[in-house]
Amino acid sequence: MSAYPILPTYATHGMVATPHYLATQAGVRMLLKGGNAIDAAVAANLALTVVYHRWCSVGGDLFALHWDEQAQALRALNASGRAPKAMTPAAFAERRLTAVPRYGLMAVTVPGAVDGWDELMQRGRLSWREVFQPAIEYAEQGFPISEKFTQAIESNSPLLDQFPTTAAIFRPNGRVPQAGERFKQPNLARSLRAIAEGGRDVFYTGEVGRAIAAYSQANGGWLAAEDLAAHRSNWVAPISTTYRGYRVYEFPPNSQGLAALEMLNILDGYDLSGLGHQTPEYLHLLVEAKKLAFADRDRYISDPDFVQIPVEKLLSKEYAARQRARIDPKRAAAQVPPGMPGEGDTIYLCAVDGEGNAVSLIQSLFYGFGSGVVAGDTGILLQNRGSYFSLDPNHANYLQPGKRTMHTLTPAMVFKDEQPVIVMGTMGGDAQPQIHVQMISNMLDFGMNPQAAISAPRWRSGFYTGEEGGGAELVSMEDRIPAAAQEALANMGHKLEVEGGWSSSMGHAQAIVIDRAHGTLAGGADPRADGLAMGW
């Protein structure tokens, strides 16, 4: 008997999978009311901004892939915000800062999520009031907080206590709300109700937006009313590659989705199933492919409106073969420079309705609790995406007003015969492409169902600069990965760190598999969160 959940949830009329059971229920409520996958996804996302604060907020950004069954078309929605007009390298230099601070109002960029919901809802069936209703109820009437929520507040208390408007909500009277307590947010409920009744303009040019801008300006931030008023989301073409006879779609730059596709291109040249799941040889190839793809990610990915990015060359099979040749099958690479392709904290949720429409959606504040700042009495946490900008003029992600920073957010879908068969994604910052590849390999190389693929032990690799690191990669892995594999990887030269069996640093993934032959849906949600996949 497995020690972790491996059986998926099955349904026929629709499915929603999110990292919190109350948000999943909100999405299913929309399906039961006659809404489509978009209505379900937006309602679930809104609910998460109330019950899952550490990872998302009305004050964050959003990316989504939408499959329109009737039109037989897949589109990508970029609802990420841009740097405010006053947010310039010179402005930071005047304040004697050599980098964008990680927290506080100087890290805040324009929140794009509300406009993203507006764009999506133009293809929904229900009203704004209907899809906002569950979130308003959770904020106004309160919801019982989980142990994970309590732990998140405890671990982030030093940050939250820096900002009185934030501490007043999450640490009332200096205490941490305990699991099982009903947590109410009347200010957030008021803002949500105003947006539900007045639409996206209430946030960008109306009362909520004016309150956010005024608070920012009064407390040393860059964000101004004109920045909010100028914001618009845009629909773009997704990028893709083939893997094991399937076509995998990811989000284009300014998202890091390209890194997952480059990893898959490299791995497509190996017989991974023949090596065996979680063997040292298998894990070694995945980690080495990650190093190559991420070197390119850090070198090339930025806002395509400001920087030329050789996407087609980076995703070519010929380039993947050259990258593959750089891998030593028996030894870890300590440092990996970017290749030469030629000239030229977060929530994830998914929803599929009974008609075959699908949404793969990811939304984030960036770090846990974002900037740490609640904008005055709006109850809205603001993201800190601006902290990802570089002040180095030679860096691809160099800060410029109106520019979108490189984003870790990337939703995904997998197609077979020009139809979606897997809707999937995860939170996890830099780990997202790594987790995508592990989940896809679990399902396509080893035949796992979505829940088993999500529950399987994971690893993530990141840049390490410790005393012995010297710029090497540190591979963190859950202790459920076999000890023999860990020992063999260490002997190959990998620097390892073993974490608990269900570490949130390994992401909170969700997935829905569409079985068109039988007319059924199979969903999985991550046990590393308060996740739930539910359908009817």
C-alpha positions in Angstrom: 0.0 0.0 0.0 1.5 3.4 -1.0 2.1 5.9 1.7 0.9 8.7 -0.5 -2.3 9.2 -2.6 -1.9 7.7 -6.1 -5.6 7.3 -7.2 -7.1 10.1 -9.2 -10.6 11.6 -9.0 -12.8 10.6 -12.0 -15.8 12.6 -13.5 -17.7 13.1 -16.7 -19.3 16.5 -16.6 -16.4 18.7 -15.5 -13.4 18.8 -13.2 -11.6 21.4 -11.1 -8.2 20.9 -9.4 -6.7 23.6 -7.1 -4.3 23.7 -4.2 -7.1 24.4 -1.7 -10.4 22.5 -1.3 -12.5 25.6 -0.7 -11.3 27.0 -4.1 -12.0 23.7 -5.8 -15.5 23.8 -4.4 -16.0 27.4 -5.7 -15.0 26.3 -9.2 -17.3 23.3 -9.2 -20.2 25.5 -8.0 -19.8 27.4 -11.2 -20.0 24.2 -13.3 -23.1 23.2 -11.5 -24.7 26.6 -12.2 -24.1 26.0 -16.0 -20.8 27.9 -16.2 -17.9 26.7 -18.4 -14.3 26.0 -17.6 -13.5 29.7 -17.6 -16.2 30.5 -15.1 -14.9 27.7 -12.9 -11.3 28.7 -13.2 -11.9 32.4 -12.4 -14.1 31.6 -9.4 -11.5 29.2 -8.1 -8.7 31.7 -8.6 -10.8 34.4 -6.8 -11.4 32.1 -3.9 -7.7 31.3 -3.7 -7.0 35.1 -3.3 -9.0 34.8 0.0 -8.0 31.4 1.4 -4.5 31.0 0.1 -2.9 34.4 0.7 0.7 33.4 0.9 0.7 32.5 -2.8 -1.8 34.7 -4.6 -3.8 37.9 -4.4 -5.9 40.4 -6.4 -2.7 42.4 -6.3 -0.8 39.8 -8.4 -0.2 38.7 -12.0 -1.8 35.9 -14.0 -1.1 33.7 -17.0 -3.5 31.3 -18.6 -3.9 28.8 -21.5 -7.4 28.5 -22.8 -8.6 25.7 -25.1 -11.8 26.7 -26.9 -13.5 23.4 -27.9 -15.9 25.0 -30.3 -13.2 27.0 -32.1 -10.7 24.2 -31.8 -8.1 26.8 -30.8 -5.5 27.2 -28.0 -4.7 30.8 -26.9 -2.4 32.2 -24.2 -3.3 35.1 -22.0 -0.5 37.3 -20.6 -2.0 39.2 -17.7 1.3 40.2 -16.1 1.9 43.8 -15.1 4.6 46.2 -16.1 7.1 48.4 -14.3 5.7 51.7 -13.2 6.8 54.8 -15.1 8.7 56.1 -12.1 10.5 52.8 -11.5 13.9 53.4 -13.2 17.5 52.5 -12.5 18.2 56.2 -11.9 15.5 56.4 -9.3 17.1 53.5 -7.4 20.5 55.1 -7.7 19.1 58.3 -6.2 18.1 56.2 -3.2 21.5 54.7 -3.1 20.2 51.2 -3.9 22.2 48.8 -6.1 19.3 46.3 -6.5 15.6 46.3 -6.4 14.6 45.4 -2.8 12.9 42.1 -2.3 10.1 43.4 -0.2 8.2 46.7 0.3 6.5 49.1 -2.1 9.6 49.7 -4.2 9.3 46.1 -5.5 5.6 46.5 -6.6 4.7 46.4 -10.3 1.3 46.9 -11.8 -1.0 44.0 -10.8 -2.4 42.3 -13.9 -4.8 39.7 -12.5 -8.0 41.7 -12.5 -7.6 42.6 -16.2 -6.8 39.0 -16.9 -10.0 37.8 -15.3 -11.9 40.4 -17.4 -10.3 39.0 -20.6 -11.2 35.5 -19.6 -14.7 36.3 -18.5 -15.5 37.7 -22.0 -15.6 34.0 -22.9 -17.4 32.8 -19.8 -21.1 32.3 -19.4 -21.8 33.7 -15.9 -21.8 37.2 -14.5 -19.0 38.8 -12.5 -21.2 38.8 -9.4 -21.7 35.0 -9.7 -18.0 34.1 -10.1 -17.0 36.5 -7.3 -19.6 35.3 -4.9 -17.7 32.4 -3.3 -14.7 34.6 -2.7 -16.8 37.3 -1.2 -18.5 34.8 1.1 -15.1 33.4 2.3 -13.8 36.9 3.0 -16.9 38.3 4.5 -18.2 35.4 6.5 -14.8 33.9 7.1 -13.4 30.4 6.6 -11.6 27.9 8.9 -7.9 28.3 8.3 -5.7 25.2 7.9 -2.5 24.2 9.7 -0.6 25.2 6.5 -2.0 28.7 6.7 -1.0 29.0 10.3 2.5 27.8 9.6 2.8 30.2 6.7 1.9 33.2 8.9 4.3 32.0 11.7 7.2 31.5 9.3 6.6 34.9 7.7 5.9 36.9 10.8 9.1 39.0 10.7 8.0 40.2 7.2 4.4 40.8 8.1 5.2 42.7 11.2 7.1 45.3 9.2 3.9 46.6 7.7 1.1 47.7 10.1 -1.7 47.2 7.5 -0.5 43.7 6.9 0.1 42.7 10.5 -3.4 44.0 11.4 -4.9 41.3 9.2 -2.6 38.3 9.6 -1.3 38.9 13.1 -4.2 40.7 14.9 -3.0 41.9 18.3 0.4 40.3 17.6 -0.9 36.7 17.6 -1.0 34.1 14.9 -4.5 32.8 14.1 -4.7 29.0 14.8 -5.9 26.2 12.6 -9.7 25.8 12.8 -10.3 29.5 13.6 -12.7 31.4 11.3 -10.6 34.0 9.5 -12.6 37.1 8.3 -11.3 39.9 6.0 -14.0 42.6 5.8 -11.7 45.1 3.9 -10.9 42.5 1.2 -14.6 41.6 1.0 -15.5 45.2 0.4 -12.9 45.5 -2.4 -14.0 42.2 -4.0 -17.7 43.3 -3.9 -16.8 46.7 -5.5 -14.9 44.9 -8.4 -17.7 42.4 -8.8 -20.3 45.1 -9.2 -18.2 47.6 -11.2 -15.9 45.4 -13.3 -12.2 45.7 -14.0 -12.3 49.5 -14.3 -13.0 49.8 -10.5 -9.5 48.3 -10.0 -7.6 50.2 -12.7 -9.3 53.7 -12.8 -11.9 53.5 -10.0 -12.1 53.6 -6.2 -10.0 50.5 -5.5 -7.2 51.5 -7.9 -7.2 55.1 -6.6 -6.8 53.8 -3.0 -3.9 51.5 -4.0 -2.1 54.2 -5.9 -2.6 56.8 -3.2 -1.2 54.4 -0.6 1.8 53.6 -2.8 2.6 57.3 -3.4 2.2 58.2 0.2 4.6 55.5 1.4 7.5 55.7 -1.0 6.3 53.3 -3.8 6.6 53.9 -7.5 3.1 52.7 -8.5 0.8 55.6 -9.5 -2.7 56.0 -10.8 -1.5 56.5 -14.4 0.3 53.1 -14.3 -2.8 51.3 -13.3 -4.9 53.1 -15.9 -2.5 52.2 -18.7 -2.4 48.5 -18.0 -3.7 46.0 -20.6 -3.4 42.2 -20.9 -2.8 40.6 -24.3 -3.4 37.3 -26.0 -0.3 35.7 -27.5 0.5 32.5 -29.3 1.7 29.6 -27.0 5.0 27.9 -27.7 5.4 24.1 -28.0 7.6 21.1 -28.8 7.0 17.4 -29.3 7.8 14.7 -26.8 7.2 11.0 -27.2 4.6 11.7 -29.9 2.7 14.3 -27.9 2.8 18.1 -28.3 3.6 20.0 -25.1 2.5 23.7 -24.9 4.0 26.2 -22.5 3.8 30.0 -22.1 6.1 32.1 -24.3 8.5 34.8 -22.9 8.3 36.8 -20.7 7.5 33.5 -19.0 10.1 30.8 -18.4 8.0 28.1 -20.1 10.7 27.8 -22.8 13.0 26.2 -20.2 10.6 23.2 -19.7 10.4 22.7 -23.5 14.1 22.8 -23.9 14.5 20.2 -21.2 12.0 18.0 -22.9 13.8 18.4 -26.2 17.1 17.3 -24.7 15.5 14.3 -22.8 13.5 13.2 -25.9 16.8 11.7 -27.2 17.1 9.3 -24.3 15.3 6.1 -23.4 14.2 7.2 -20.0 11.7 4.4 -19.4 14.6 2.0 -20.1 16.7 3.6 -17.4 13.9 3.2 -14.8 12.0 5.6 -12.6 14.1 7.4 -10.0 17.3 5.6 -10.8 20.5 7.6 -10.5 21.0 7.5 -14.3 17.5 8.8 -14.9 17.7 11.5 -12.3 21.2 12.6 -13.5 20.0 13.2 -17.0 17.0 15.3 -15.9 19.2 17.4 -13.6 21.8 18.0 -16.3 19.1 18.9 -18.9 17.8 21.4 -16.3 21.2 23.1 -16.0 21.5 23.6 -19.8 18.0 24.9 -20.2 18.2 27.3 -17.2 21.5 28.7 -18.4 19.6 29.7 -21.6 16.6 30.9 -19.6 18.8 33.3 -17.6 20.6 34.5 -20.6 17.7 35.1 -23.0 14.3 35.3 -21.5 12.8 38.7 -20.8 10.1 40.9 -22.2 10.0 40.3 -26.0 8.8 43.9 -26.5 12.2 45.1 -25.3 14.6 42.2 -26.1 15.0 39.9 -29.1 14.7 36.3 -28.0 15.7 33.4 -30.4 12.8 31.2 -29.4 12.6 29.1 -32.6 16.3 28.3 -32.4 16.3 27.5 -28.7 13.4 25.1 -29.3 14.8 23.4 -32.4 15.6 19.7 -32.3 19.0 20.4 -33.9 19.9 22.7 -31.0 18.6 20.1 -28.5 21.0 17.5 -30.1 23.9 20.0 -29.6 22.9 20.6 -26.0 22.5 16.8 -25.4 26.1 16.3 -26.5 27.2 18.6 -23.7 26.0 16.1 -21.0 28.4 13.7 -19.4 26.3 10.7 -18.6 28.5 9.8 -15.6 29.5 13.2 -14.2 27.7 16.3 -13.0 28.6 19.6 -14.6 29.7 22.1 -12.0 29.0 25.2 -14.1 27.0 25.5 -17.3 27.3 28.5 -19.6 24.4 29.3 -21.9 24.3 27.6 -25.3 24.7 29.2 -28.7 21.4 28.7 -30.5 22.6 30.7 -33.5 22.2 34.3 -34.5 19.5 36.2 -34.5 5.1 31.6 -4.1 2.1 31.1 -6.7 -1.0 29.1 -7.3 -1.8 26.8 -10.1 -5.3 25.5 -11.0 -7.0 23.8 -13.9 -10.6 23.3 -15.0 -12.2 21.3 -17.8 -16.0 21.4 -18.5 -18.2 18.8 -20.0 -18.0 20.2 -23.4 -14.2 19.9 -23.6 -13.2 23.5 -22.9 -10.1 23.7 -20.7 -8.2 26.3 -18.7 -4.7 26.1 -17.3 -4.2 29.0 -15.0 -1.4 30.3 -12.8 -1.4 33.3 -10.6 1.1 34.7 -8.1 2.4 37.3 -5.7 6.0 36.1 -6.5 7.5 35.5 -3.0 5.3 34.3 -0.1 3.0 37.2 0.8 4.5 39.1 -2.1 5.8 42.5 -1.2 4.5 42.0 2.3 2.4 45.2 1.9 -1.4 45.4 2.1 -2.5 48.5 0.3 -4.1 50.6 3.0 -7.7 49.6 3.9 -8.3 47.7 0.6 -7.3 44.4 2.1 -5.3 43.6 -1.0 -1.7 42.3 -0.8 0.6 43.6 -3.5 3.1 41.5 -5.5 6.9 42.0 -5.5 7.6 41.1 -9.1 9.7 44.1 -9.5 12.4 42.5 -7.4 13.2 40.2 -10.3 14.5 43.1 -12.4 18.2 43.6 -12.8 19.8 47.1 -12.5 22.7 45.8 -14.8 22.2 47.5 -18.2 23.8 44.4 -19.9 21.3 42.0 -18.4 18.3 40.8 -20.5 16.0 41.5 -17.6 17.3 45.1 -17.1 14.7 47.4 -15.5 12.9 49.8 -17.9 9.6 51.6 -17.3 6.7 49.8 -18.9 8.7 46.5 -19.2 7.5 43.2 -18.0 10.0 41.3 -15.9 11.0 37.7 -16.7 8.3 35.6 -15.0 8.5 32.2 -13.4 4.8 31.6 -14.0 4.0 29.1 -16.7 0.8 27.0 -17.3 1.0 24.0 -19.5 -1.1 21.6 -21.7 -0.2 18.4 -23.5 -1.9 17.6 -26.8 -2.4 14.4 -28.8 -3.7 14.4 -32.3 -4.3 18.2 -32.0 -6.6 17.8 -28.9 -5.7 18.5 -25.3 -5.2 15.4 -23.2 -3.4 16.8 -20.1 -4.0 20.2 -18.4 -1.3 20.7 -15.9 1.0 23.0 -13.9 2.4 23.9 -10.6 3.6 26.7 -8.3 7.2 26.7 -7.3 9.1 29.6 -8.8 12.2 28.5 -10.6 11.2 24.9 -9.9 8.1 25.1 -12.2 9.8 23.9 -15.4 11.6 21.2 -13.5 8.4 19.9 -12.0 6.6 20.1 -15.4 9.2 17.8 -16.9 9.1 15.4 -14.0 5.3 15.1 -14.2 5.3 14.8 -18.0 7.9 12.1 -17.8 6.0 10.3 -15.0 2.9 10.2 -17.2 4.3 9.7 -20.7 7.5 7.7 -20.0 6.1 5.6 -17.1 2.3 5.6 -17.6 1.3 7.1 -14.3 -2.1 8.6 -13.7 -2.2 12.3 -12.8 -2.5 11.7 -9.0 0.4 9.3 -9.0 2.5 11.6 -11.2 1.9 14.5 -8.7 2.5 12.4 -5.6 5.7 10.8 -6.8 8.9 12.1 -5.0 10.4 15.2 -6.6 13.7 17.0 -6.8 14.6 20.6 -7.7 17.9 22.1 -8.7 19.1 25.6 -7.9 22.1 27.8 -8.0 24.4 27.3 -4.9 26.9 29.8 -3.7 27.8 28.3 -0.3 31.3 27.9 1.0 31.9 24.8 -1.0 29.6 25.6 -3.8 31.7 27.8 -6.0 28.8 28.5 -8.3 27.7 24.8 -8.5 24.1 23.5 -8.5 22.5 22.3 -5.4 20.0 19.5 -6.0 17.3 19.3 -3.3 15.2 16.1 -3.2 12.5 14.6 -1.1 13.7 11.9 1.2 11.3 9.5 -0.5 13.8 9.2 -3.4 15.7 6.0 -2.8 18.8 6.4 -0.7 20.8 4.3 -3.1 20.0 6.8 -5.9 21.0 9.7 -3.6 24.4 8.0 -2.9 25.0 7.3 -6.6 24.2 10.9 -7.6 26.6 12.2 -4.9 29.3 10.0 -6.3 28.6 11.5 -9.8 29.5 14.9 -8.3 26.0 16.3 -7.5 25.7 18.4 -4.4 22.6 17.1 -2.6 20.3 18.4 0.0 17.6 16.1 1.4 14.2 17.6 2.5 11.1 16.1 4.1 8.9 13.9 2.1 6.3 16.5 1.3 8.1 19.8 1.0 6.2 22.8 -0.3 9.4 23.9 -2.0 8.7 21.1 -4.4 5.7 22.9 -5.7 1.9 22.4 -5.5 0.9 20.7 -8.7 -2.5 20.0 -10.2 -3.5 18.1 -13.4 -6.5 16.9 -15.3 -6.3 14.1 -17.9 -8.9 14.1 -20.6 -9.8 10.7 -21.9 -11.7 11.4 -25.1 -12.2 7.7 -26.0 -14.2 7.1 -22.8 -15.6 10.6 -22.3 -14.1 10.8 -18.8 -11.8 13.1 -16.8 -9.2 12.1 -14.3 -7.9 14.7 -11.8 -5.1 14.9 -9.3 -4.1 17.5 -6.7 -1.0 17.9 -4.7 -0.9 16.5 -1.1 1.9 19.0 -0.4 -0.9 21.6 -0.2 -4.5 21.6 0.9 -5.3 20.5 -2.6 -8.4 18.8 -4.0 -9.5 17.6 -7.5 -13.3 17.3 -7.7 -15.7 16.8 -10.5 -19.2 15.6 -11.2 
